[in-house]
Amino acid sequence: MTGPAAGPAGVLHGAQPSGRPLSARPPAAVELWEGGRYVVGRADRRHRAADVERHLALPRGTRRTVPVNLIELTVHRDRVHLRPVSPLADVTVDGRLLTPDGLWLPGPDHEIVVDPAGAPQILELALNTDRVTGPSPPARPSGTTFVPVLRVSGNRLLPMAVALSWPLVPDVRPPRADGWSTSDIASRYVELYGTEPREARHTLNRLRQTLTDARTEDGRPMATLPGVAPWPWANDLADTPYSSEAAFAQVKNRTTARYFVAAGQIVPLLREALDDRADPEDPDHGHSGIDPTRDN
């Protein structure tokens, strides 16, 4: 049984229908109905009236780098499927990074954090598990979610990977430039290492290629696995929603950075580099082992 007689399947706190004026007060809870699809993202007045109830806007304070259409919730009887609509902003669910294939969220409660490395916006999802009216949709079988192995070396690729990924690393001071263009990333490189990167565009392309060529821990190419292709983005601009190669490249840079942060190699190197910049007179200055003045 669905509809008003059955009651809502759950509620979402932290967003509101985009047709309502945003205020400084926390938005009221939005009821989620079984069978419904809801898109959550930054407020946008261009949505048609028919779209208002299914488009939920994040409150004031959301950075403009967060997309208008960010995540989609599909509501079932006792669980919600959450998937990213756009890779432009990071989302964590109960402390885990939301992967491209999405997550099944059973009840009762979940915390969803949008843009955790920028200006975090917290969504609280609460499901009414006492209203189960039949069997739940199956969860993804164990072993079908894969994480790529990402490792780079050398005094050109490694510091660029650190500078690229800096804005997405939690619990460190943010860079002055947090964008995803080549010039933004080169600016972060200078802030970290005090020198201009050589062939920044070419080096970033090599890092993106490292991701597209990545394999799983058991050696299988990520691009060949069912459910993850096209991996990790479409090959041609025409197959994407982006209007220019520059915009597409920025999305690819951010996606590459997200996976490098998740892979773990660059996080300690960033922390060491920031410590070095904070106290260059320390006797352990330069202990990170990265020397961007050497070309290897």
N, C-alpha and C positions, 0 to 999 in steps of 0.2 A: 504494500500500500504506500503510495507517495502523495505529495501535495499537502495542503494545509491540514487535512484531517490527521495525517501522520505526524505532523510537526517537523521542524527543521532537523536535518541530520547533524548540524553543529553550528558553531558561530566562529567568526574571525574578528579578532580585535586588532586595531592598528591601521585600518584602511576604511574607506567609505566610498559609496557610489560617486563617480567622478562628476556627476551633474550638480552635486550639492556644494555650496561655498565652503572652502577650507577655512578653518579657524585655528587659533592657537590651542583650543581645547582638544583633548584626545577624542578621536572619532568614536561614535557609538558602535557597538557590536553589530556586525552584519550577519544575518542568518544565512546559512548555506543549506540549500535544498537538494535532496537526492536527485541525481540526474543532471544537476546544474554544472555549468562550466563558467568559471570566473577568472578574469585576467586582472592581475595586480601590477601596478607600475606608477610612474610619475603622473601627476595630474595633467590633463590635456583637454582643452575646451573644444577640440575639433571632433570629439566623438559624437555620433548622431544620438538623438534621443532614445532610439531603440537599443543602443548599446550601453546606455548609462548604467542600468542595473547589473550588467555583467562585467563592467569595467570598474575596478575598485582602485581608488587613488590613494597613494601614500600621503602623509600629512606634510605640512610646511616644514622646510628644512632639508628636504630631500635634494641631493645634488642634481644638477642638470645632466650630469653624465649618466644618471640612472635612466634607462629607457622608459618610454611611455608604456610599452607592453613588455613586462619583465618575466613574470611567472604565470603559469596557468594552473588552476586547481580544478580537477574533475571530481565531483562528489559522488561517492557510492554509498552503500547502506551504512557501513561502519568504518569506512576509511576513505581517505582522499588520495588521489594521485597528483603529485606536485611535479611539474616539469618546467625547466627554463624555456622561455620564449626567445630570449636574447642573451648572448654571452657578454654583453657590455658591462654588466655589474655582477659582482659576486653575491651569492646567497648561501648562507649556512643554515642547516636544519638540525636542531639539537646538537650543534657543534660540529657537524660534518658538512663539507662542501657539497652543494647540490651538483650532481653530475649530469651530463647531457641527456642520459636516458631517464632521469627523474627518479622519484621515490614513491613507494606506497607508504602512507602514514596511517596506521591503525590508531584507534583512540587510546587514552582519552585526550592527552594534551601534548602539544608540540610548540617549540619556539623557533620561529623563522626570522633570521636576521638578514636584512637587505643591505648590501654595500658595507660589510663589516670593517673594511680597511679605510673607509672614508667617513661618512656621517651616518652611523648605523641607525636603521629604522627597524623596530622590533614588531613582528606580527605574532599574535598568540592564537593558535588554532585549538579549539576545544570541540570534541565530537561527542554526540549523545549515543554512546554504545548500548544503552538500554533500549534503543529503538530498532534493533536489528530485525529485519523482516525476511531474511533468507540468507542463502550462502553468500559469503564475500567473494570478490574476485581474487584469483590466486596471486600471491606475491611472485616476484621474479625468482626463478630457481636459483639455488645457491651456486656460486661460481660464474654467473653470467655478467657480473660487473667487473671490469678489468681496469687496472691502473698501469699506465705506461712506465717503463724504466727510462729515466732521463739522467744522463751523466755527460758532462762536457769537461774539457781540460784545455790548458794553454792560457797564455797571458793576453789573448785577444777575446776568445769566446767566453771564458769564465767571468772576467769582470763585467762584460756586457750583459751576461745572464743575470748577474747580481743587480746591476743598475736597472735592467728591464723589469725585474720582479719586485723591486723595492716597495712600490705603493701597496702591494697585496700582502706584505709580511706583517702580521699583527704584532703589537707590543713593541714597536720601535718608533722613533720619531719619524714623521712623514717627510718626504722630499719636498723641495720648493716647487718642483714641476712634477705633477702627478698624472700628466696626460700620456698618450700612447703613440704620438707621432715620433718620427726619427729624431727631431730636434728636442722633444721633451725628454726622450730617453738619453740622448747625448748630454743634455743639461744635468741629468741625474748622475751620469758617469763623471762629469767634471766635479760635481759636488762631492762625490765619494772619493775620487782619486786625484783630483787636482790637475788633471791633464785631459786634453781632448782625445776622444777615441779615434783610432784610425779606421777608415772605411766603415763608418757606422752602419750605413744602409746595407752593405754587403754582409757585415757580421750579423745583423739582425735577421737577414734572410737565411743565413746558415743556422741560426738558432731555431727559426721556424721550421726549416727543413729537418732538423734533429727531431722535432716533435712529430712531423708528418711521417718520418721513417721509424718512429719508436716501436719497440716490441714490448710484450708483456714479460713478466718475470720468468715464464717458462719458454720464452724465445719466439713466440708467435707474433707476426706483424700485427699491430693494432688495426691497420687498415683492412685486414682480411677477416676480422672477427664479425660474426653476425650481430646486428644490433648496434654497432658503433660506426659503421660506414655510412655516409662519407666521413672519413676521419682525418683531422678533426674539424674540417670545414670543406665546403664545396670547392672544386677546382677552378671554376669560372665565375667571374663577377656576375654574369647573366643569371646564374643559378642562386644568387643571394638577394637579400632585400636592400643591399647597399647601392648608393647612387654613383660612387666613384671608387677607383682603385685605392685612393688615399684613405677613404673611410674603411674600406675592406682591410687594408693593411693594418690600420689601428686596431680593428677587431682581432685580427690574427696575432698582433703583438700582445694584446691583453690575454687572449686565450693561451698563448705560449707561456706568458708569465705565470698564469694561474697553475698550469701543470708543473712548471719548474718549482713553484713554492710547495705544491703537494708532494713532489718527489723528494724534497728535503735537502738536496745537496747545497743549495745556495743560501739557505737561511742562516746557518752559522757563519758563513763567509760574510754576509751582510752585517751581522752583528759585530764581527771583528773589524770590518772596514769602518763602521760607524764609531767604534771605540778608538780606532787609530786616528780618525779625524778629530775626535773630541780631545785627545791628549797625545799630540805628536811627539812630546818629549818623554813619553813613557819608555822605559828600557825595552819593553816588548813590542814597541811600535813596528808595524809591518809583519807581525807574526802570522797574518792570514796566509802568507805564502803567495799572494797575487802581486805581481809586479807589472802593471800595465805599460811600463816603459820598455819592456822586452817584448819582442814580436815572435811568439811561438804558440 
